[in-house]
Amino acid sequence: MKFDEIGNWSEVKLDIVREYAAAYSRILSAQESPSLYHVYIDAFAGAGMHISKSTGDFIPGSPLNALLIKPPFKEYHLIDFDSEKVDLLLEMAAEYQNVFVHEGDCNGILLEKVFPKAKYSDYRRALCLLDPYGLHLNWEVMLTAAEMKSIEIFLNFPIMDMNMNVLKKDPGKVDPLQALRMTAFWGDESWRQAAYDVTGNLFGMPEKTNNEAMAEAFRQRLRKVAGFKYVPEPIPMRNNKGATVYYLFFASQKPVAADIVRAIFDKYRDKGKK
Ligand SMILES: C[S@@+](CC[C@H](N)C(=O)[O-])C[C@H]1O[C@@H](n2cnc3c(N)ncnc32)[C@H](O)[C@@H]1O
């Protein structure tokens, strides 16, 4: 199996998620009356191990980072649709009774099998990492996480995939199949209004908006349409050329969670720019 080589921005993401997951597990483990059962969910889990592009060293991926957190989560769900990666996840999980590995499309698996393990009324709570390479995540997943009130998410908002494949300068040239991918992620067609501005232009010709405008429009959707109460400003993850590859979002129902993540984002904001 060839491990994925990951750039600096992915290492920053791993550090951010690990740091918050450790705080989350510490807080949830200490909670009494009622005590809570907290679950870690990694929907696009990867192989559990990567190679750093900058050093050539092996570095733990998000599932392994989560497994090493102390105090531990009560239960872990790791999902990937690549069978070679799943084999490695299974090897990693073999010594644990409470780690469940799922092979297949996480969009279905989350809604049918995993989110039902994190019901608010069962005194369960979950931290869910949604980290696709591109537009491979469906809005229903984010919406359901918000509606359940028990699930917090980190979300990779794949702006580079959007820019390269969907959001052509001329909206008339958007490929219909790419538009469908965008709509599946965004939840409806309102991405068109977010992506193209017709107001400032004398001739009424649509003009493509910028990355910040797209990220802000999606932040408002997570709050107002999905119903997450707290969605801090996301952190842009930039490649070595300074281009934003994706935005890392966090969304929660808890003000304290958002405060912790804001502080972590601020700490890493400059590193994400390298
Ligand atoms: C960016 S990598 C994940 C990296 C991992 N979160 C980490 O930080 O260590 C994305 C992974 O998602 C998997 N994947 C892509 N589409 C998927 C889908 N629909 N369902 C489940 N896994 C998927 C790929 O096989 C790949 O391993």
The ligand as an SDF file (V2000), in Angstrom:
LIG
                    3D

 27 29  0  0  0  0  0  0  0  0999 V2000
   -8.2650   13.6710    2.8080 C   0  0  0  0  0  0  0  0  0  0  0  0
   -8.2780   11.9230    2.9970 S   0  0  0  0  0  0  0  0  0  0  0  0
   -8.5460   11.7220    4.7150 C   0  0  0  0  0  0  0  0  0  0  0  0
   -7.4020   12.0700    5.5960 C   0  0  0  0  0  0  0  0  0  0  0  0
   -7.6460   11.8380    7.0530 C   0  0  0  0  0  0  0  0  0  0  0  0
   -8.8580   12.5160    7.5340 N   0  0  0  0  0  0  0  0  0  0  0  0
   -6.4810   12.3630    7.8560 C   0  0  0  0  0  0  0  0  0  0  0  0
   -6.4420   13.5600    8.1400 O   0  0  0  0  0  0  0  0  0  0  0  0
   -5.6220   11.5650    8.2270 O   0  0  0  0  0  0  0  0  0  0  0  0
   -9.8070   11.4700    2.3080 C   0  0  0  0  0  0  0  0  0  0  0  0
  -10.1650    9.9820    2.3790 C   0  0  0  0  0  0  0  0  0  0  0  0
  -11.5430    9.8540    2.0620 O   0  0  0  0  0  0  0  0  0  0  0  0
  -11.7590    8.6340    1.3490 C   0  0  0  0  0  0  0  0  0  0  0  0
  -13.0510    8.8290    0.6580 N   0  0  0  0  0  0  0  0  0  0  0  0
  -13.3300    9.6010   -0.4160 C   0  0  0  0  0  0  0  0  0  0  0  0
  -14.6480    9.5940   -0.6780 N   0  0  0  0  0  0  0  0  0  0  0  0
  -15.2380    8.8230    0.2750 C   0  0  0  0  0  0  0  0  0  0  0  0
  -16.5800    8.4720    0.5730 C   0  0  0  0  0  0  0  0  0  0  0  0
  -17.5940    8.8960   -0.1800 N   0  0  0  0  0  0  0  0  0  0  0  0
  -16.8140    7.6930    1.6600 N   0  0  0  0  0  0  0  0  0  0  0  0
  -15.7960    7.2670    2.4340 C   0  0  0  0  0  0  0  0  0  0  0  0
  -14.4980    7.5700    2.2030 N   0  0  0  0  0  0  0  0  0  0  0  0
  -14.2230    8.3370    1.1420 C   0  0  0  0  0  0  0  0  0  0  0  0
  -10.5270    8.4620    0.5030 C   0  0  0  0  0  0  0  0  0  0  0  0
  -10.3100    7.0840    0.2220 O   0  0  0  0  0  0  0  0  0  0  0  0
   -9.4350    9.0660    1.4150 C   0  0  0  0  0  0  0  0  0  0  0  0
   -8.8150    8.0440    2.1720 O   0  0  0  0  0  0  0  0  0  0  0  0
  1  2  1  0
  2  3  1  0
  2 10  1  0
  3  4  1  0
  4  5  1  0
  5  6  1  0
  5  7  1  0
  7  8  2  0
  7  9  1  0
 10 11  1  0
 11 12  1  0
 11 26  1  0
 12 13  1  0
 13 14  1  0
 13 24  1  0
 14 15  1  0
 14 23  1  0
 15 16  2  0
 16 17  1  0
 17 18  1  0
 17 23  2  0
 18 19  1  0
 18 20  2  0
 20 21  1  0
 21 22  2  0
 22 23  1  0
 24 25  1  0
 24 26  1  0
 26 27  1  0
M  CHG  2   2   1   9  -1
M  END
$$$$
